[in-house]
Amino acid sequence: MANAEKTVAQVMLEQLSLYGVKRIYGVVGDASFGLIDALAGQDAIEFIACKHESVAAFMASAEAKLTGGLGVCTSTMGPGATNLLNGLGDAHADHVPVLALTGQAPTEKIGTEFQQYVNLQDLMKPFALYSDNLASADAAIDLLERAAATSLNKRGVTHLSVPKDLFMAKTSAAPRPLADVIEGTAVFTEDSLAKAVSVMKSAKRPMILAGAGAAGAVDDLKRLAENWGAGILASLGGKGLVEAEFPQMLQGIGEGGNPFAADLFKEADVVLLAGTTWWPEGYVPTDAQVIQVDRQFDKIEKTIPVDLGITGKSEDVLPILADGLGGFTRSDDWLARCSDVKAKWDRQNEEEGSTDGFPFHPSRIVRALDRTVAADAVLALDTGDNTVWMNRNFRQTDQTVLVSGYWRTMGFGLPAAMAAKLAEPGRQVVAVVGDGGLQMVLADLLTATRYGLDITVVVLNNESLQMEVDKLKVLGAKGIGTDLTNPDFVQVAEACGWKGFRPGAEDDLEAVLEDALGIEGPALVDVRTAQAFFPETE
């Protein structure tokens, strides 16, 4: 078919395919019928039909977090677009590349009292690095290229709205081959890192804080820690990058992290942040030199007292820093203190994971999970009490952890697990969710059924918004609305085509989890969970 015979929607899909897009998540609506028609007429990009647009945006965000590629979601105008916002907020806050393609009113109705019309550029302004409305069929590729390149280069959300009539309009625009480099180039040189190496060599109490941005440099991260004699602390997004058995891996920091690591961390004299913007106030040193490695300048400026910022990928920077530390004399005393903190927490962690009782204590549930999930599983965590207990007690091997890092929205876990299974079907995928978070996206259990997704959802069911209960208690405030009216999750799951499990007081928790993990297709495990006060609630 000649280019002039193709519609705007068709050429946009061809261009997105060149960007490596394999899926578009969304909900069908009349303002985007042209895009839906084009999706139905090709097989390069799969359309994943969700029950709610927020879930579509969560899935796009989770895919971008897992793969580093462009996540794409779509909706109709008006209410469809507004429903995308929560998921786009997650992508915006965690700096991952997501493109939202929305319909818009017909060209001649823009700016009028047409039903569902709203200025979508104004609507997207808090989250989108770039947002525009297509005004000409022949400009479709120009605008799409700018949106996709901005999203990938600057690691954030972009948005295009397309009037209903233009999606189906014929265009002479043609897809363009991509440049060899889509992500830009590092702005450092080997010589320019000499200053960082000099600062690092001055350290007597070095510490590394690692996050998801260091995922491509794990071996160099460990080599750097060994050469430097540094302990490694992980943000929640960095959990799973370095195995728990690594001698200098001290686990998490901040709420839910290693409770003995905070005092040690406060004594650090030089801190290297590798691929993270996590700087948890109250847990950090106040008189340390801070070096931050990240791919974007705006991250380097994010409320962290950075003395030296290095803009680049961890996989490019960390090997040079590790090599530069050759001959550095490590502090045996500092290493011994790191080892002591690690051993002390390992002992307590093991004790917490053995807590008896029914309903099951959250630490006991986490221990069962780290005994049963695959060493290389993808773990999708919802936001809530389940998150901090996983951060506290889960002993990672080589798992990848997906979280709503800075947006911290409930409802993320199930969509993230579905997206992870679609993106990496060969890996085991487990969502760990609270009952409150799951209820927000309950309808999309049917999305997993529709696409035959072999995922396991573990529900910590304590019939409350436990994190809010704990925080209200600390404030001495009364609470209302924190108790939940839960359905029978097993019956709901089975009605949606899932296999349901519910371990009882006499059941072996690990055995039930193994049964759920072993079946083909979606499985839900409803675990009766004790309303345990989290020990570090502030």
Buried (B, 14 or more C-beta within 10 A) or exposed (E): EEBEEBBBBBBBBBBBBBBEBBBBBBBBBEBBBBBBBBBEEBEEBBBBBBBBBBBBBBBBBBBBBBBBBBBBBBBBBBEBBBBBBBBBBBBBBBBBBBBBBBBBBBBEBBEEEBEBBBEBBEBBEEBBBBBBBBEBBBBBBBBBBBBBBBBBBBBBBBBBBBBBBBBBBBBEBEBEEBEEEBBBEBEBEEEEBEEBBEBBBEBEBBBBBBBBBBBBBBEBBBBBBBBBBBBBBBBBBBBBBBBBEBBBBBBBBBBBBBBBBBEBBBBBBBBBBBBBBBBBEEBBBEEBBBBBBBBBEEBBEBEBBBBBBBBBBBBBBBBBBBBBBEEBEBBEEBBEBBBEBBEBBBEBBEEBBEBEEBBBBBBBBBBBBBEBBBEBBBBBBBBBBBBBBBBBBBBBBEBBBBBBBBBBBBBBBBBBBBBBBBBBEEBBBBBBBBBBBBBBBBEBBBBBBBBEBBBBBBBBBBBBBBBBBBBBEEEEEEBEEBEBEBBEBBEBBEEBBBBBBBBEEEEEBBEBBBBBBEEEBBBBBBBBBBBBEBEBBE
